[in-house]
Amino acid sequence: MNIRRFRKEDWLQVKEIYEQGIATGQATFETTAPSFEKWESTIAANLCLVAEDEEGIQGWCKISKVSDRCVYEGVGEVSVYVRDVSRGKGVGKQLLEAIIKESEALTIIW
């Protein structure tokens, strides 16, 4: 599994995985996937990763800014989504470990 930064051309696969999460009724309160522009605007400090294998993107994760209020400065929300056929195979764990490492290296303050 290759973990790498999200690229715009990944959006269709990322959206598909997001919609699979929505369908479970457990991943989010959203009922439909947002537009690419809206979804991308929530990514904090370019912290969005995908897990990719020879069959395509199997999962993604991102950090979103929680609030613009000063008391939440530097606080982020982590989202991790894994393609339904790849769940239970460690993809989410790999993504979470990678995003933690990336975020800690940045010492983020928004």
C-alpha positions, 0 to 999 in steps of 0.5 A: 500500500502506497500512502501519498498526498491527495491530488485533484485527480484523485477526487472521483475515487475519494468521493466514491469512498466518501459516499460508501461511508455515508451509506453506512449511516455511521461515518458522518451526519452528511447525506450527500458528498459535497462538491470538490471545491467545498470538500477541498476547502476544508483540508487544513495545511494540505494534510490529506493523504490517500492509500493506493494500491494497484487497483486504485485508491483504497482509502483517504484521510484528512485533517480539517480545521475545527473552528475559526475561534481563537480558542480552537487554534491548532485543533484539527478533526481527523477523517479516515475513510476506507473503501468497503472492500478494503475495510479490516485490512489495516488501510485505516491504521496506515493512513492514521499513522501517516497523517499523525506523523505528517501533522506532528512534523508541521507543528501546525498553528492555523 
